[in-house]
Amino acid sequence: MLDLITCIKSFARTVETSSFSAVAREMGTTQPTISKQIAALEDYLDVQLLVRSTRKMSLTEEGLRFYEHCQSVLEALSEAESSVGKRKTPSGVLRVNCSVAFGQMQVLPRLKRFLDRYPTIKLDLSMSDQFVDLVGEGIDLAIRIGRFADPNLLSQSIGKFRFVTVASTSYLNRFGEPQVPADLLDHNCIVYTRQSTGNEWQFRGTTVVVSGSLRVNNSTALREAVLAGIGIGCSPIWAFSQELENRSLKVVLAEYEPDPIPMQVVYRRGRFQSAKVKCFIEFLMEEFQSEML
């Protein structure tokens, strides 16, 4: 007997990921099984939904129309499930994405409190300094640092943090301390390529185009390079709290520090918000809005 709901879910996620293999991994099954489910759905509807080739797959006109209806059906189904019985309690797998350093230093140490509070939720935390496609990767929500604008996603502010210019005391003892932002032109600056402004470092009232002998695409690598005394870095202050406390590191150009940077959670736009997403957002707000990181 055809499991229509499962077939619809497999079809919708295949459209969103463009990959039978990705959907199979997500659903804990095999690629042939997903392919058979979609073929069974096409047989049931007596219409071709996907055009498959060795290089890619694409929606037929009927497939696109059906997918648009599937989105509404699956949202309504999830909403109905979460409104009754055991589903009232937040449960299931919650897929969260954040940057590497923020995940290691700020998210992971707090997760036990969340998991103790919601024992029926299983967290799948992915950490990457690249912006992931929430829909394509099946991510429920992501924590983003900085201002955010995407018409396909919703966002919720969870706090702010200080963004500072830092250098190790060993570096400053060798090369001196910059007194104004323009002095950075004479210093070795470590450029973090994933930062939206790149090598244009923004300060209160001015912007400086910096350069140096090292560029990195990972926030953890930036931290290690600054600690090693290679050069000056621009970073969230929470990445160096211990080193600033023991004075092996120093904030420079403090009087030119820019306004605090917002932290946000972003999630897929829909008619309702699932209980597991809602409770995690509330938890993050409790954790981060009470302090300036």
NUMAR-501475 format. One record per residue (C-alpha): residue in one letter; chain; x, y, z. Coordinates in nm, 2 decimals. Layout:
# NUMAR-501475
<r><code>A</code><unit>A</unit><u>X</u><v>Y</v><w>Z</w></r>
...
//
This chain:
# NUMAR-501475
<r><code>M</code><unit>A</unit><u>0.00</u><v>0.00</v><w>0.00</w></r>
<r><code>L</code><unit>A</unit><u>0.13</u><v>0.35</v><w>-0.09</w></r>
<r><code>D</code><unit>A</unit><u>0.25</u><v>0.56</v><w>0.20</w></r>
<r><code>L</code><unit>A</unit><u>0.14</u><v>0.89</v><w>0.04</w></r>
<r><code>I</code><unit>A</unit><u>0.27</u><v>1.12</v><w>0.31</w></r>
<r><code>T</code><unit>A</unit><u>0.62</u><v>0.96</v><w>0.31</w></r>
<r><code>C</code><unit>A</unit><u>0.63</u><v>0.98</v><w>-0.07</w></r>
<r><code>I</code><unit>A</unit><u>0.53</u><v>1.35</v><w>-0.06</w></r>
<r><code>K</code><unit>A</unit><u>0.79</u><v>1.43</v><w>0.20</w></r>
<r><code>S</code><unit>A</unit><u>1.06</u><v>1.25</v><w>-0.01</w></r>
<r><code>F</code><unit>A</unit><u>0.95</u><v>1.44</v><w>-0.33</w></r>
<r><code>A</code><unit>A</unit><u>0.95</u><v>1.78</v><w>-0.16</w></r>
<r><code>R</code><unit>A</unit><u>1.29</u><v>1.73</v><w>0.00</w></r>
<r><code>T</code><unit>A</unit><u>1.43</u><v>1.60</v><w>-0.34</w></r>
<r><code>V</code><unit>A</unit><u>1.31</u><v>1.92</v><w>-0.50</w></r>
<r><code>E</code><unit>A</unit><u>1.47</u><v>2.13</v><w>-0.23</w></r>
<r><code>T</code><unit>A</unit><u>1.81</u><v>1.95</v><w>-0.23</w></r>
<r><code>S</code><unit>A</unit><u>1.82</u><v>1.83</v><w>-0.59</w></r>
<r><code>S</code><unit>A</unit><u>1.97</u><v>1.51</v><w>-0.47</w></r>
<r><code>F</code><unit>A</unit><u>1.83</u><v>1.16</v><w>-0.40</w></r>
<r><code>S</code><unit>A</unit><u>2.14</u><v>1.08</v><w>-0.20</w></r>
<r><code>A</code><unit>A</unit><u>2.10</u><v>1.38</v><w>0.03</w></r>
<r><code>V</code><unit>A</unit><u>1.73</u><v>1.30</v><w>0.10</w></r>
<r><code>A</code><unit>A</unit><u>1.82</u><v>0.93</v><w>0.17</w></r>
<r><code>R</code><unit>A</unit><u>2.09</u><v>1.04</v><w>0.43</w></r>
<r><code>E</code><unit>A</unit><u>1.84</u><v>1.28</v><w>0.59</w></r>
<r><code>M</code><unit>A</unit><u>1.57</u><v>1.02</v><w>0.61</w></r>
<r><code>G</code><unit>A</unit><u>1.79</u><v>0.73</v><w>0.71</w></r>
<r><code>T</code><unit>A</unit><u>1.73</u><v>0.52</v><w>0.40</w></r>
<r><code>T</code><unit>A</unit><u>1.88</u><v>0.45</v><w>0.06</w></r>
<r><code>Q</code><unit>A</unit><u>1.89</u><v>0.64</v><w>-0.27</w></r>
<r><code>P</code><unit>A</unit><u>1.70</u><v>0.36</v><w>-0.46</w></r>
<r><code>T</code><unit>A</unit><u>1.43</u><v>0.38</v><w>-0.19</w></r>
<r><code>I</code><unit>A</unit><u>1.38</u><v>0.75</v><w>-0.24</w></r>
<r><code>S</code><unit>A</unit><u>1.38</u><v>0.71</v><w>-0.62</w></r>
<r><code>K</code><unit>A</unit><u>1.11</u><v>0.43</v><w>-0.59</w></r>
<r><code>Q</code><unit>A</unit><u>0.90</u><v>0.65</v><w>-0.36</w></r>
<r><code>I</code><unit>A</unit><u>0.89</u><v>0.93</v><w>-0.61</w></r>
<r><code>A</code><unit>A</unit><u>0.82</u><v>0.69</v><w>-0.90</w></r>
<r><code>A</code><unit>A</unit><u>0.54</u><v>0.54</v><w>-0.70</w></r>
<r><code>L</code><unit>A</unit><u>0.40</u><v>0.89</v><w>-0.64</w></r>
<r><code>E</code><unit>A</unit><u>0.42</u><v>0.97</v><w>-1.01</w></r>
<r><code>D</code><unit>A</unit><u>0.23</u><v>0.64</v><w>-1.08</w></r>
<r><code>Y</code><unit>A</unit><u>-0.03</u><v>0.73</v><w>-0.83</w></r>
<r><code>L</code><unit>A</unit><u>-0.08</u><v>1.07</v><w>-0.97</w></r>
<r><code>D</code><unit>A</unit><u>-0.04</u><v>0.94</v><w>-1.33</w></r>
<r><code>V</code><unit>A</unit><u>0.19</u><v>1.23</v><w>-1.42</w></r>
<r><code>Q</code><unit>A</unit><u>0.56</u><v>1.29</v><w>-1.45</w></r>
<r><code>L</code><unit>A</unit><u>0.69</u><v>1.52</v><w>-1.17</w></r>
<r><code>L</code><unit>A</unit><u>1.06</u><v>1.51</v><w>-1.23</w></r>
<r><code>V</code><unit>A</unit><u>1.28</u><v>1.50</v><w>-1.54</w></r>
<r><code>R</code><unit>A</unit><u>1.59</u><v>1.29</v><w>-1.46</w></r>
<r><code>S</code><unit>A</unit><u>1.92</u><v>1.28</v><w>-1.64</w></r>
<r><code>T</code><unit>A</unit><u>2.27</u><v>1.17</v><w>-1.56</w></r>
<r><code>R</code><unit>A</unit><u>2.37</u><v>1.53</v><w>-1.47</w></r>
<r><code>K</code><unit>A</unit><u>2.07</u><v>1.69</v><w>-1.31</w></r>
<r><code>M</code><unit>A</unit><u>1.70</u><v>1.67</v><w>-1.24</w></r>
<r><code>S</code><unit>A</unit><u>1.43</u><v>1.93</v><w>-1.30</w></r>
<r><code>L</code><unit>A</unit><u>1.07</u><v>1.98</v><w>-1.23</w></r>
<r><code>T</code><unit>A</unit><u>0.81</u><v>1.94</v><w>-1.50</w></r>
<r><code>E</code><unit>A</unit><u>0.53</u><v>2.21</v><w>-1.51</w></r>
<r><code>E</code><unit>A</unit><u>0.30</u><v>1.97</v><w>-1.33</w></r>
<r><code>G</code><unit>A</unit><u>0.58</u><v>1.89</v><w>-1.08</w></r>
<r><code>L</code><unit>A</unit><u>0.63</u><v>2.25</v><w>-0.99</w></r>
<r><code>R</code><unit>A</unit><u>0.25</u><v>2.30</v><w>-0.94</w></r>
<r><code>F</code><unit>A</unit><u>0.23</u><v>1.99</v><w>-0.72</w></r>
<r><code>Y</code><unit>A</unit><u>0.54</u><v>2.09</v><w>-0.52</w></r>
<r><code>E</code><unit>A</unit><u>0.38</u><v>2.43</v><w>-0.43</w></r>
<r><code>H</code><unit>A</unit><u>0.08</u><v>2.25</v><w>-0.30</w></r>
<r><code>C</code><unit>A</unit><u>0.30</u><v>2.00</v><w>-0.11</w></r>
<r><code>Q</code><unit>A</unit><u>0.46</u><v>2.28</v><w>0.09</w></r>
<r><code>S</code><unit>A</unit><u>0.12</u><v>2.39</v><w>0.22</w></r>
<r><code>V</code><unit>A</unit><u>0.02</u><v>2.03</v><w>0.29</w></r>
<r><code>L</code><unit>A</unit><u>0.33</u><v>1.94</v><w>0.49</w></r>
<r><code>E</code><unit>A</unit><u>0.32</u><v>2.27</v><w>0.69</w></r>
<r><code>A</code><unit>A</unit><u>-0.04</u><v>2.20</v><w>0.78</w></r>
<r><code>L</code><unit>A</unit><u>0.04</u><v>1.84</v><w>0.87</w></r>
<r><code>S</code><unit>A</unit><u>0.33</u><v>1.94</v><w>1.10</w></r>
<r><code>E</code><unit>A</unit><u>0.11</u><v>2.21</v><w>1.26</w></r>
<r><code>A</code><unit>A</unit><u>-0.17</u><v>1.96</v><w>1.32</w></r>
<r><code>E</code><unit>A</unit><u>0.08</u><v>1.70</v><w>1.47</w></r>
<r><code>S</code><unit>A</unit><u>0.23</u><v>1.96</v><w>1.71</w></r>
<r><code>S</code><unit>A</unit><u>-0.11</u><v>2.06</v><w>1.84</w></r>
<r><code>V</code><unit>A</unit><u>-0.22</u><v>1.74</v><w>2.00</w></r>
<r><code>G</code><unit>A</unit><u>-0.11</u><v>1.46</v><w>2.23</w></r>
<r><code>K</code><unit>A</unit><u>0.26</u><v>1.39</v><w>2.28</w></r>
<r><code>R</code><unit>A</unit><u>0.35</u><v>1.62</v><w>1.99</w></r>
<r><code>K</code><unit>A</unit><u>0.26</u><v>1.92</v><w>2.21</w></r>
<r><code>T</code><unit>A</unit><u>0.60</u><v>1.86</v><w>2.38</w></r>
<r><code>P</code><unit>A</unit><u>0.89</u><v>1.98</v><w>2.16</w></r>
<r><code>S</code><unit>A</unit><u>1.05</u><v>1.67</v><w>2.02</w></r>
<r><code>G</code><unit>A</unit><u>1.23</u><v>1.52</v><w>1.72</w></r>
<r><code>V</code><unit>A</unit><u>1.56</u><v>1.61</v><w>1.55</w></r>
<r><code>L</code><unit>A</unit><u>1.65</u><v>1.98</v><w>1.55</w></r>
<r><code>R</code><unit>A</unit><u>1.91</u><v>2.07</v><w>1.29</w></r>
<r><code>V</code><unit>A</unit><u>2.11</u><v>2.38</v><w>1.38</w></r>
<r><code>N</code><unit>A</unit><u>2.40</u><v>2.56</v><w>1.20</w></r>
<r><code>C</code><unit>A</unit><u>2.65</u><v>2.81</v><w>1.33</w></r>
<r><code>S</code><unit>A</unit><u>3.01</u><v>2.92</v><w>1.27</w></r>
<r><code>V</code><unit>A</unit><u>3.30</u><v>2.71</v><w>1.40</w></r>
<r><code>A</code><unit>A</unit><u>3.43</u><v>2.94</v><w>1.67</w></r>
<r><code>F</code><unit>A</unit><u>3.09</u><v>3.05</v><w>1.80</w></r>
<r><code>G</code><unit>A</unit><u>2.97</u><v>2.69</v><w>1.81</w></r>
<r><code>Q</code><unit>A</unit><u>3.28</u><v>2.57</v><w>2.00</w></r>
<r><code>M</code><unit>A</unit><u>3.30</u><v>2.86</v><w>2.25</w></r>
<r><code>Q</code><unit>A</unit><u>2.95</u><v>2.99</v><w>2.30</w></r>
<r><code>V</code><unit>A</unit><u>2.69</u><v>2.73</v><w>2.19</w></r>
<r><code>L</code><unit>A</unit><u>2.83</u><v>2.39</v><w>2.29</w></r>
<r><code>P</code><unit>A</unit><u>2.90</u><v>2.49</v><w>2.66</w></r>
<r><code>R</code><unit>A</unit><u>2.53</u><v>2.59</v><w>2.69</w></r>
<r><code>L</code><unit>A</unit><u>2.37</u><v>2.30</v><w>2.52</w></r>
<r><code>K</code><unit>A</unit><u>2.34</u><v>2.07</v><w>2.83</w></r>
<r><code>R</code><unit>A</unit><u>2.10</u><v>2.31</v><w>2.99</w></r>
<r><code>F</code><unit>A</unit><u>1.88</u><v>2.30</v><w>2.67</w></r>
<r><code>L</code><unit>A</unit><u>1.90</u><v>1.92</v><w>2.64</w></r>
<r><code>D</code><unit>A</unit><u>1.82</u><v>1.87</v><w>3.01</w></r>
<r><code>R</code><unit>A</unit><u>1.51</u><v>2.09</v><w>2.97</w></r>
<r><code>Y</code><unit>A</unit><u>1.39</u><v>1.92</v><w>2.65</w></r>
<r><code>P</code><unit>A</unit><u>1.50</u><v>1.55</v><w>2.68</w></r>
<r><code>T</code><unit>A</unit><u>1.28</u><v>1.45</v><w>2.38</w></r>
<r><code>I</code><unit>A</unit><u>1.47</u><v>1.68</v><w>2.14</w></r>
<r><code>K</code><unit>A</unit><u>1.78</u><v>1.55</v><w>1.96</w></r>
<r><code>L</code><unit>A</unit><u>2.02</u><v>1.82</v><w>1.84</w></r>
<r><code>D</code><unit>A</unit><u>2.21</u><v>1.79</v><w>1.51</w></r>
<r><code>L</code><unit>A</unit><u>2.47</u><v>2.07</v><w>1.53</w></r>
<r><code>S</code><unit>A</unit><u>2.67</u><v>2.16</v><w>1.21</w></r>
<r><code>M</code><unit>A</unit><u>2.95</u><v>2.41</v><w>1.24</w></r>
<r><code>S</code><unit>A</unit><u>3.08</u><v>2.59</v><w>0.93</w></r>
<r><code>D</code><unit>A</unit><u>3.22</u><v>2.93</v><w>0.85</w></r>
<r><code>Q</code><unit>A</unit><u>3.04</u><v>2.91</v><w>0.51</w></r>
<r><code>F</code><unit>A</unit><u>2.67</u><v>3.03</v><w>0.48</w></r>
<r><code>V</code><unit>A</unit><u>2.47</u><v>2.71</v><w>0.43</w></r>
<r><code>D</code><unit>A</unit><u>2.15</u><v>2.69</v><w>0.23</w></r>
<r><code>L</code><unit>A</unit><u>1.90</u><v>2.61</v><w>0.51</w></r>
<r><code>V</code><unit>A</unit><u>1.64</u><v>2.47</v><w>0.27</w></r>
<r><code>G</code><unit>A</unit><u>1.88</u><v>2.27</v><w>0.06</w></r>
<r><code>E</code><unit>A</unit><u>2.07</u><v>2.13</v><w>0.36</w></r>
<r><code>G</code><unit>A</unit><u>1.76</u><v>2.06</v><w>0.57</w></r>
<r><code>I</code><unit>A</unit><u>1.86</u><v>2.30</v><w>0.85</w></r>
<r><code>D</code><unit>A</unit><u>1.59</u><v>2.41</v><w>1.09</w></r>
<r><code>L</code><unit>A</unit><u>1.76</u><v>2.73</v><w>1.20</w></r>
<r><code>A</code><unit>A</unit><u>2.10</u><v>2.89</v><w>1.19</w></r>
<r><code>I</code><unit>A</unit><u>2.28</u><v>3.14</v><w>1.41</w></r>
<r><code>R</code><unit>A</unit><u>2.41</u><v>3.43</v><w>1.21</w></r>
<r><code>I</code><unit>A</unit><u>2.65</u><v>3.71</v><w>1.32</w></r>
<r><code>G</code><unit>A</unit><u>2.60</u><v>4.05</v><w>1.17</w></r>
<r><code>R</code><unit>A</unit><u>2.31</u><v>4.21</v><w>0.98</w></r>
<r><code>F</code><unit>A</unit><u>2.11</u><v>3.98</v><w>0.78</w></r>
<r><code>A</code><unit>A</unit><u>1.86</u><v>4.02</v><w>0.49</w></r>
<r><code>D</code><unit>A</unit><u>1.71</u><v>3.73</v><w>0.29</w></r>
<r><code>P</code><unit>A</unit><u>1.35</u><v>3.75</v><w>0.17</w></r>
<r><code>N</code><unit>A</unit><u>1.32</u><v>3.37</v><w>0.19</w></r>
<r><code>L</code><unit>A</unit><u>1.41</u><v>3.35</v><w>0.56</w></r>
<r><code>L</code><unit>A</unit><u>1.28</u><v>3.49</v><w>0.88</w></r>
<r><code>S</code><unit>A</unit><u>1.51</u><v>3.63</v><w>1.15</w></r>
<r><code>Q</code><unit>A</unit><u>1.50</u><v>3.69</v><w>1.53</w></r>
<r><code>S</code><unit>A</unit><u>1.75</u><v>3.89</v><w>1.72</w></r>
<r><code>I</code><unit>A</unit><u>1.91</u><v>3.70</v><w>2.01</w></r>
<r><code>G</code><unit>A</unit><u>2.17</u><v>3.95</v><w>2.14</w></r>
<r><code>K</code><unit>A</unit><u>2.47</u><v>4.16</v><w>2.05</w></r>
<r><code>F</code><unit>A</unit><u>2.85</u><v>4.14</v><w>2.09</w></r>
<r><code>R</code><unit>A</unit><u>3.15</u><v>4.36</v><w>2.08</w></r>
<r><code>F</code><unit>A</unit><u>3.37</u><v>4.35</v><w>1.77</w></r>
<r><code>V</code><unit>A</unit><u>3.73</u><v>4.45</v><w>1.86</w></r>
<r><code>T</code><unit>A</unit><u>4.08</u><v>4.48</v><w>1.72</w></r>
<r><code>V</code><unit>A</unit><u>4.32</u><v>4.26</v><w>1.91</w></r>
<r><code>A</code><unit>A</unit><u>4.69</u><v>4.16</v><w>1.92</w></r>
<r><code>S</code><unit>A</unit><u>4.91</u><v>3.95</v><w>2.14</w></r>
<r><code>T</code><unit>A</unit><u>5.14</u><v>4.13</v><w>2.38</w></r>
<r><code>S</code><unit>A</unit><u>5.44</u><v>3.96</v><w>2.21</w></r>
<r><code>Y</code><unit>A</unit><u>5.34</u><v>4.12</v><w>1.88</w></r>
<r><code>L</code><unit>A</unit><u>5.29</u><v>4.46</v><w>2.03</w></r>
<r><code>N</code><unit>A</unit><u>5.62</u><v>4.44</v><w>2.22</w></r>
<r><code>R</code><unit>A</unit><u>5.79</u><v>4.39</v><w>1.88</w></r>
<r><code>F</code><unit>A</unit><u>5.61</u><v>4.63</v><w>1.65</w></r>
<r><code>G</code><unit>A</unit><u>5.44</u><v>4.88</v><w>1.88</w></r>
<r><code>E</code><unit>A</unit><u>5.07</u><v>4.96</v><w>1.94</w></r>
<r><code>P</code><unit>A</unit><u>4.86</u><v>5.14</v><w>1.68</w></r>
<r><code>Q</code><unit>A</unit><u>4.71</u><v>5.46</v><w>1.82</w></r>
<r><code>V</code><unit>A</unit><u>4.47</u><v>5.55</v><w>1.54</w></r>
<r><code>P</code><unit>A</unit><u>4.31</u><v>5.32</v><w>1.28</w></r>
<r><code>A</code><unit>A</unit><u>4.53</u><v>5.46</v><w>1.00</w></r>
<r><code>D</code><unit>A</unit><u>4.83</u><v>5.32</v><w>1.19</w></r>
<r><code>L</code><unit>A</unit><u>4.72</u><v>4.97</v><w>1.08</w></r>
<r><code>L</code><unit>A</unit><u>4.86</u><v>5.04</v><w>0.73</w></r>
<r><code>D</code><unit>A</unit><u>5.20</u><v>4.99</v><w>0.89</w></r>
<r><code>H</code><unit>A</unit><u>5.11</u><v>4.67</v><w>1.07</w></r>
<r><code>N</code><unit>A</unit><u>5.07</u><v>4.30</v><w>0.97</w></r>
<r><code>C</code><unit>A</unit><u>4.69</u><v>4.25</v><w>0.97</w></r>
<r><code>I</code><unit>A</unit><u>4.54</u><v>3.90</v><w>0.95</w></r>
<r><code>V</code><unit>A</unit><u>4.25</u><v>3.91</v><w>0.71</w></r>
<r><code>Y</code><unit>A</unit><u>3.95</u><v>3.68</v><w>0.77</w></r>
<r><code>T</code><unit>A</unit><u>3.81</u><v>3.62</v><w>0.42</w></r>
<r><code>R</code><unit>A</unit><u>3.47</u><v>3.50</v><w>0.54</w></r>
<r><code>Q</code><unit>A</unit><u>3.41</u><v>3.84</v><w>0.70</w></r>
<r><code>S</code><unit>A</unit><u>3.16</u><v>4.03</v><w>0.48</w></r>
<r><code>T</code><unit>A</unit><u>3.38</u><v>4.34</v><w>0.47</w></r>
<r><code>G</code><unit>A</unit><u>3.70</u><v>4.14</v><w>0.39</w></r>
<r><code>N</code><unit>A</unit><u>4.01</u><v>4.35</v><w>0.43</w></r>
<r><code>E</code><unit>A</unit><u>3.80</u><v>4.67</v><w>0.49</w></r>
<r><code>W</code><unit>A</unit><u>3.81</u><v>4.70</v><w>0.87</w></r>
<r><code>Q</code><unit>A</unit><u>3.54</u><v>4.94</v><w>1.00</w></r>
<r><code>F</code><unit>A</unit><u>3.59</u><v>5.16</v><w>1.30</w></r>
<r><code>R</code><unit>A</unit><u>3.38</u><v>5.43</v><w>1.45</w></r>
<r><code>G</code><unit>A</unit><u>3.40</u><v>5.72</v><w>1.20</w></r>
<r><code>T</code><unit>A</unit><u>3.64</u><v>5.55</v><w>0.95</w></r>
<r><code>T</code><unit>A</unit><u>3.73</u><v>5.25</v><w>0.74</w></r>
<r><code>V</code><unit>A</unit><u>4.08</u><v>5.12</v><w>0.68</w></r>
<r><code>V</code><unit>A</unit><u>4.19</u><v>4.88</v><w>0.40</w></r>
<r><code>V</code><unit>A</unit><u>4.44</u><v>4.66</v><w>0.57</w></r>
<r><code>S</code><unit>A</unit><u>4.68</u><v>4.40</v><w>0.44</w></r>
<r><code>G</code><unit>A</unit><u>4.93</u><v>4.14</v><w>0.58</w></r>
<r><code>S</code><unit>A</unit><u>5.11</u><v>3.82</v><w>0.52</w></r>
<r><code>L</code><unit>A</unit><u>4.82</u><v>3.59</v><w>0.62</w></r>
<r><code>R</code><unit>A</unit><u>4.47</u><v>3.54</v><w>0.50</w></r>
<r><code>V</code><unit>A</unit><u>4.24</u><v>3.27</v><w>0.66</w></r>
<r><code>N</code><unit>A</unit><u>3.89</u><v>3.15</v><w>0.59</w></r>
<r><code>N</code><unit>A</unit><u>3.82</u><v>3.00</v><w>0.93</w></r>
<r><code>S</code><unit>A</unit><u>3.75</u><v>3.18</v><w>1.25</w></r>
<r><code>T</code><unit>A</unit><u>3.94</u><v>2.93</v><w>1.46</w></r>
<r><code>A</code><unit>A</unit><u>4.25</u><v>2.98</v><w>1.24</w></r>
<r><code>L</code><unit>A</unit><u>4.21</u><v>3.36</v><w>1.29</w></r>
<r><code>R</code><unit>A</unit><u>4.21</u><v>3.31</v><w>1.66</w></r>
<r><code>E</code><unit>A</unit><u>4.52</u><v>3.09</v><w>1.66</w></r>
<r><code>A</code><unit>A</unit><u>4.71</u><v>3.32</v><w>1.43</w></r>
<r><code>V</code><unit>A</unit><u>4.65</u><v>3.62</v><w>1.66</w></r>
<r><code>L</code><unit>A</unit><u>4.75</u><v>3.42</v><w>1.97</w></r>
<r><code>A</code><unit>A</unit><u>5.07</u><v>3.31</v><w>1.79</w></r>
<r><code>G</code><unit>A</unit><u>5.17</u><v>3.67</v><w>1.74</w></r>
<r><code>I</code><unit>A</unit><u>5.16</u><v>3.67</v><w>1.36</w></r>
<r><code>G</code><unit>A</unit><u>4.97</u><v>4.00</v><w>1.35</w></r>
<r><code>I</code><unit>A</unit><u>4.66</u><v>4.20</v><w>1.44</w></r>
<r><code>G</code><unit>A</unit><u>4.31</u><v>4.06</v><w>1.40</w></r>
<r><code>C</code><unit>A</unit><u>3.96</u><v>4.19</v><w>1.40</w></r>
<r><code>S</code><unit>A</unit><u>3.73</u><v>3.96</v><w>1.59</w></r>
<r><code>P</code><unit>A</unit><u>3.43</u><v>3.92</v><w>1.83</w></r>
<r><code>I</code><unit>A</unit><u>3.57</u><v>3.98</v><w>2.18</w></r>
<r><code>W</code><unit>A</unit><u>3.42</u><v>3.65</v><w>2.32</w></r>
<r><code>A</code><unit>A</unit><u>3.67</u><v>3.46</v><w>2.11</w></r>
<r><code>F</code><unit>A</unit><u>3.96</u><v>3.59</v><w>2.33</w></r>
<r><code>S</code><unit>A</unit><u>3.80</u><v>3.63</v><w>2.67</w></r>
<r><code>Q</code><unit>A</unit><u>4.05</u><v>3.41</v><w>2.86</w></r>
<r><code>E</code><unit>A</unit><u>4.35</u><v>3.56</v><w>2.69</w></r>
<r><code>L</code><unit>A</unit><u>4.23</u><v>3.92</v><w>2.76</w></r>
<r><code>E</code><unit>A</unit><u>4.18</u><v>3.83</v><w>3.12</w></r>
<r><code>N</code><unit>A</unit><u>4.53</u><v>3.69</v><w>3.16</w></r>
<r><code>R</code><unit>A</unit><u>4.67</u><v>3.98</v><w>2.96</w></r>
<r><code>S</code><unit>A</unit><u>4.85</u><v>3.77</v><w>2.70</w></r>
<r><code>L</code><unit>A</unit><u>4.63</u><v>3.96</v><w>2.45</w></r>
<r><code>K</code><unit>A</unit><u>4.52</u><v>4.32</v><w>2.43</w></r>
<r><code>V</code><unit>A</unit><u>4.24</u><v>4.52</v><w>2.27</w></r>
<r><code>V</code><unit>A</unit><u>4.38</u><v>4.80</v><w>2.06</w></r>
<r><code>L</code><unit>A</unit><u>4.21</u><v>5.11</v><w>1.92</w></r>
<r><code>A</code><unit>A</unit><u>3.94</u><v>5.07</v><w>2.19</w></r>
<r><code>E</code><unit>A</unit><u>3.82</u><v>5.43</v><w>2.15</w></r>
<r><code>Y</code><unit>A</unit><u>3.74</u><v>5.36</v><w>1.78</w></r>
<r><code>E</code><unit>A</unit><u>3.55</u><v>5.04</v><w>1.85</w></r>
<r><code>P</code><unit>A</unit><u>3.24</u><v>5.01</v><w>1.62</w></r>
<r><code>D</code><unit>A</unit><u>2.89</u><v>4.97</v><w>1.75</w></r>
<r><code>P</code><unit>A</unit><u>2.80</u><v>4.63</v><w>1.88</w></r>
<r><code>I</code><unit>A</unit><u>2.72</u><v>4.36</v><w>1.62</w></r>
<r><code>P</code><unit>A</unit><u>2.38</u><v>4.19</v><w>1.62</w></r>
<r><code>M</code><unit>A</unit><u>2.34</u><v>3.81</v><w>1.66</w></r>
<r><code>Q</code><unit>A</unit><u>2.04</u><v>3.65</v><w>1.49</w></r>
<r><code>V</code><unit>A</unit><u>1.87</u><v>3.32</v><w>1.44</w></r>
<r><code>V</code><unit>A</unit><u>1.73</u><v>3.27</v><w>1.09</w></r>
<r><code>Y</code><unit>A</unit><u>1.48</u><v>3.01</v><w>0.98</w></r>
<r><code>R</code><unit>A</unit><u>1.27</u><v>2.91</v><w>0.69</w></r>
<r><code>R</code><unit>A</unit><u>0.97</u><v>3.13</v><w>0.61</w></r>
<r><code>G</code><unit>A</unit><u>0.64</u><v>2.94</v><w>0.67</w></r>
<r><code>R</code><unit>A</unit><u>0.29</u><v>2.98</v><w>0.81</w></r>
<r><code>F</code><unit>A</unit><u>0.39</u><v>2.85</v><w>1.15</w></r>
<r><code>Q</code><unit>A</unit><u>0.69</u><v>2.79</v><w>1.37</w></r>
<r><code>S</code><unit>A</unit><u>0.75</u><v>2.44</v><w>1.50</w></r>
<r><code>A</code><unit>A</unit><u>0.76</u><v>2.38</v><w>1.87</w></r>
<r><code>K</code><unit>A</unit><u>1.12</u><v>2.26</v><w>1.86</w></r>
<r><code>V</code><unit>A</unit><u>1.24</u><v>2.57</v><w>1.67</w></r>
<r><code>K</code><unit>A</unit><u>1.04</u><v>2.80</v><w>1.89</w></r>
<r><code>C</code><unit>A</unit><u>1.18</u><v>2.66</v><w>2.22</w></r>
<r><code>F</code><unit>A</unit><u>1.54</u><v>2.67</v><w>2.09</w></r>
<r><code>I</code><unit>A</unit><u>1.50</u><v>3.04</v><w>1.99</w></r>
<r><code>E</code><unit>A</unit><u>1.36</u><v>3.12</v><w>2.33</w></r>
<r><code>F</code><unit>A</unit><u>1.65</u><v>2.94</v><w>2.49</w></r>
<r><code>L</code><unit>A</unit><u>1.91</u><v>3.13</v><w>2.29</w></r>
<r><code>M</code><unit>A</unit><u>1.74</u><v>3.46</v><w>2.38</w></r>
<r><code>E</code><unit>A</unit><u>1.76</u><v>3.37</v><w>2.75</w></r>
<r><code>E</code><unit>A</unit><u>2.12</u><v>3.29</v><w>2.71</w></r>
<r><code>F</code><unit>A</unit><u>2.25</u><v>3.58</v><w>2.51</w></r>
<r><code>Q</code><unit>A</unit><u>2.02</u><v>3.88</v><w>2.55</w></r>
<r><code>S</code><unit>A</unit><u>2.10</u><v>3.92</v><w>2.92</w></r>
<r><code>E</code><unit>A</unit><u>2.47</u><v>4.00</v><w>2.85</w></r>
<r><code>M</code><unit>A</unit><u>2.69</u><v>4.17</v><w>2.60</w></r>
<r><code>L</code><unit>A</unit><u>2.93</u><v>3.91</v><w>2.47</w></r>
//
